[in-house]
């Protein structure tokens, strides 16, 4: 993988930020507030990475439109009740991002978060300047549609074969397949290695910082 890529596109939650347990809990609590039985924890993790609207529709398909809207509102209230900081990055991630940018890689984020959610996260971690471009689910298509990656590639001017997607969920890796770019899975987030391997990543890493040894 040395000298193979110029653009590295990261998922945010579960890939750079240690947030999967928090997000899963927020989804569960939002469902409980609407009177649903607490969703299964792994089923909840499996929808992380999708837009929150699509995640709720997938997890609770019987909810009508008004209830779906309330679920999304509840989730936002739960999620933003916690103050994010740079300490929420997985160990060594911030230094990794700085080193990758210094080395000459263009860095990007492709996330299921809303633009407001990512803006707050970038501000809280003081990392906005590390990324050339970011894309969120509410301003383009939700994962696993390839549009998010296609827009990032177009903005950066990098050839698709020189772009790498790094993510922790099957939605990240399916999106990369759909966009016909390479991917790397990380095992610190939503899905297991057995699941991620079904989407043909170049490799699965225990932690995102192991990427430095490969590229």
Buried (B, 14 or more C-beta within 10 A) or exposed (E): EEEEBBBBBBBBBBBBBBBBEBBBBBBBBBBEBBEBEEBEEEEBBBBBBBBBBBBBBEBBEEBEEEBBEBBBEBBBEBBEEEEBEEEBBBEBBBEBBEEBBEEEBBBBBBBBBBBEBBBBBBEBBEBEEBBBBBBBBBEBBBBBBBBBBBBBBEBBEBEEEBBBBBBBBBBBBBBBBBBEBBBBBBBBBBBEEEBBEEBEBEEBBEBBBBBEEBB
